[in-house]
């Protein structure tokens, strides 16, 4: 498996990979386990797959961790997810920093618990100069909210309508300075974007798998990357 993957043209490895990590709760329910255990397994899978992405040559990984709609879930579940996210930006960030990975948080920080906001600020500051790769965690993120925030930023800066083009607009997105997504992987069997990176996914290749996120392994990632490498990307041409 490893040799076959190595023989792929490196030019066809996605520079920016995004993942909708779906299926944690269904994974747990089908096994008669508590829902929260599904989230724990999903959390562990992030770091496993992130490590492989780095080895495969993927420089930017963006994961959908918590949406603006996820606040509708039970208080117990939301609190548990917040605790996992705090663990990510306190304990896991140390490992990221040692590997030269820059951590960025995409989304509205206001509304998050104060202790998590402080931890995020510290983690982002710690890794801001790292150059070997970027991990974006979409947290309290909504694609529509991102576009609205970008418009508000342009209005606040009193930008003349005649100056507004795609390049300027992108400077006001959460992903400012980053290239668009090349490949989106969604696990769990659903085939929709769920308000995730609508601007950045405009020309991305989409890959859907029925595997639940906790079951998504190295072979599954490589299958997605091989599928991506086999596609001809015209980008409107």
N, C-alpha and C positions, 0 to 999 in steps of 0.2 A: 504493500500500500504506500509506504513512504517513498519508495523509489519511483513508482508511477507518478506520484504527485510532483516529485522533484523535477520530472521531465517536462512538466507543463511550461509553456512560455511564461517567463516571469512578467512580461509586459501585460499579461492577462490576469494577473492577481489584482483584485480590487484594492485600490488605494484607501478607499473609505467604505467600510462595511457597517451597516446598521442592522440591529436585530430587535424584533418584537418578541419578547420572551414569554410566550403564551402557553398555558396549560398546567401551571403549578397546582392550582386547586383541583382540577380534574384528575391530575396524576395522583393526588392524595386520596381523593374520594374513591377512586376505582380500587384503591388498595385498602380501604377501610381505615385510613389514617386521618389524623387531624389536619385541617386545611393549612394551619400554620407550618406544619412539617413540610408540606409541599413548597411553601415559600422558602423555607430553610434550604431544601435541596436545590431549589432554583438559584438561590443566592450563591451556594457553593459552586454551581455550574458556571456562573459568570466568570469566576477566576480561572477555572479549568480551561474554558474555551478561549478566554482572553489570552492566556499563555500560549495556546496553540496558534492563535491569530498572529501573535508577534513572531513566532517561529516561521510562519508561512509568508511573512513579508508584508502583512497588512499593517499599515502605519496608523490608521485612525479607526477606532471602534466606537460606535455609538449604540448604547443599549437603552431600551425603554423601561425604566424602573418603576415609575409612578406617574400616572396621568392626572390631569386636572379633574377628570371624572371619577378617579379612584377614591376620592373623599366620600363618595356615597356608600362605600362599604362599611361594615360594622366597625365600631370604635375599637374593638379588640384587635381586629385585623389591621386596621390603619396604624394603631400604636405599635404593633409588632413589625410592620413594614418600616416604620420610622426608626425603630431600634436597629433593624438590619442595615438601613442606610447610614445610620450614625456609625455603626461598626465599620462600614466600608470606608468612611472618610476619616476614621481615627486609627483603626488597626491596619486595614488593608492598604491604606495610602502609604504607609511606611515601606511596604514591599514594592509598591509602584515606584516610589521615589528612588529606591535602591536600583531599580531596573531602568531608570531614566525616563519613566513614563509621566507625561503631563496629565493631570486630572482637571476636567472641566465639568461644571454642572450647568445643564441647559434647562431653563424653566424659571418660574417665578419663585424667588426665595421667600418673599413675604408670604405669610400664611403658614410657613413651616415652623416647627417648634424652635424656640429661641436657642436652645442648646445645639440643635442640629445646624442652625444658621451659623453659629459661631464656629462649629467644627468644620463646616464647609469652607468658610473664609480662611481658616488656618490651613486646611489641606490644599486648597487652590494656590495659596501663597507659597506653600512649601514646594510645590512641584512646577511652578509657573515657568521656570527656565529649562526644564527637561526637554530633550530633543529626540529621543529614540522612538517615541510614539505618543499617541494621544488617546485617552479613554474619556469619552463623553458619557455622563450619566444623565439621562433625561428624567428630571425629578420635578414633580408638580408642573409637568409639561403638557401643553396642548398646542397643536399646530395653528389653530385659529387664534389662540391667545398670543402666540409668538408674532403673527402677522399684525394683529392689533397693536401690540407693544411697539413694533417697528414703525407703524404709522404714527403712533403717538410721539415716538422719538423724533421723527422727521418734522412733525408739527412743532414740537418743543424747540427744535433747533432752527425753526423758521426757514426751512429750505424752500427755495422757489420751485414751483411745479416744473418749470422748464429744465431744472437740473436733475430731476428724478428719473433714473433709469435702473436697470437691473443691478448694475454694479453698485450704485449708491444704496439702493434698497437693502442689498445683502449686508452692508455694513451695519445695519440696524437690527439684524437678526441675532438670535442667541449664538448662532454658529459663525459669527463674523470672523473672517480670516481663514475659514476652512473651505476646502473644495466640496462640491456636491457629493451626494452618496452615489457610489457605483453599484452596489448590490445591497438589497434588502432581503433578509431572511426572516420569515415568520414561522414559528413553530405552532403546534396545537391544532392544525387543520383548518383554521379560519383563513379566509382569503379577502382580507380588507386591510386598510391602512390604519384605521382607528385613530384618526387625528394626529398621526405621527409624521413629522417632517414633510408636510405637503409641498413646500417650496423646494427643499433639498432633494426630494425624490422625483422631481419632474422628469428626469431621463434615466432613472435608476432601473436596473434589471431587478425583477421580483422573483423570489423563490419561496414557495410554500411547501411545508412538510407537515404530515400528520403527527409526527413525533412530538410528545409533550416536552417542554423545555428541560425538565429534570432528566429525561432520557436522551437528550440530544448529545451525541458524543463526537469524538474526533472523526470517525468515519462519515458521520452525517455532515459535518462541516466540510470535509474534503469533497463529498458528493456535490454539495452546493457550489463549491469553488470550481470544480470540474465542469459543472453545468454552465457556470458563468463564463469559463474560458472557451466553451464551445459556441457561444453566442456571438453574433456579429452586431456590434453596437454602431448604429448609424447616426444617432443623435440628431435626427431630423434630416440627414443628408440623403 
